[in-house]
C-alpha cells in the first residue's frame, strides 16, 4: 500500500505570494495522478515538497498514513525522474540503472542487481545498450535510462517532473505510451507533473489542475473535459480550446453573438441577477448544419473568415463583435492561460463531409445541452 496525502499544504518562498496555497489532495495506492497547469502555477514546487527537496511551510504530507514532513528525502523511499534525466556521464547504462541499488550498500547481491537491471532494461528496450555511456545515446534512450533507474528500486511511488519536455513531438508521443504501459504493469503510485494537456489527458487516472498555487479541480480526464468547474479549467483543457462567447442575459434568454438561446430549469434560476455571462462551447459541438442533423439544436448563420484543413481535422474561424463588458474578463483569463490576447473569433471543428469555404455565409447548429455558462466575475460554471 502506498497512498500519498497532502493536507492543506502551503509553500512560501520568503514572504512573497504563496507558490502553493492550501492544497489538499489524496492519491490512492496505485493511482496515476497528474499535476497540470501553466508555467509558474506551483506544480514542480508541490512535487519537490513531496519528494523532500523543498520544505513545507505549513500543512501535512502523509505517506501511507504517516506524517513525513520532516523525513529526509532518502528515507521517504520515492523515485523521482527529472526533466534533465540527471544521468552520470562516466557510468554505463547498466551502472546508471544499478546506481540506487548499489547505494543501498549490502542490501542487494551482485546477482540480484544484475537481474533487476536486466528486467528494467528489457521492459524499457535498453538491453542492447547496457555497456554504452549516456553521451552515446539518443534523447529518448537517455530518458529510458532515467526511468530504468527510477523503477529498479522498490519505491513507494514514482514522481515525474516534466520528463518528456526535452524530446521532440514524435518521441514524446512514443514515450508517453511507454510510461502509461509501464505504470499499469508495475501498478506503482505515480505523480506526474506536466504543462502538456495531452499528457495530462492520456496518462492520468485523475488530473489535478493548478492555477497560481491553488487547486482548481481534481477529476478524471473525461470529467475535466465534460464538466470543468470554472472558466480556467474549461480554457486549459481541450485543443483547440473551448470557445468563450459573451452573452447578455435577457430574462430567460441568452443573447449570443449570432443567436439567442432560451434557458429554463435550474440554470435560469442561477442567471437571476446577472446581466452578462460567458458561454462556453467546444469547437466540435458546433456543427455545419448543411451536413449534420442537430435535433432541437440552436441554428445560426455566420460568415467564415478562414478555414484550415489538417487532413484528419478541418476548422472554420468565425469572427464576432467584441462585447466590451466581458472582453476584459476574457483578456484576464487569457493571461492566466498564457494565451495570446483577444478572443473574438469562434472556432468550429468541422465534420469531414463539410465543404465550407473561406468567405461563405454558412449555417451552423449546436445542441444547447452541450453549452457551458460561466459567471464572468467568479468564473464558476453554472451548468
Ligand atoms: P514551470 O512549469 O515553469 O516549471 P511550475 O508550475 O512548476 O512552473 P514552480 O516552479 O513550482 O512552478 O514555481 C511556482 C512559483 O514559485 C513561481 O512563481 C516561481 O517563480 C516561484 N519559485 C519557484 N522556486 C522558487 C525559489 N527557489 N525561490 C523563490 N521563488 C520560487
Boltz pocket constraint, residues with backbone or C-beta under 6 A from the ligand:
constraints:
  - pocket:
      binder: B
      contacts: [[A, 13], [A, 19], [A, 37], [A, 38], [A, 39], [A, 40], [A, 41], [A, 42], [A, 43], [A, 44], [A, 45], [A, 46], [A, 195]]
      max_distance: 6.0
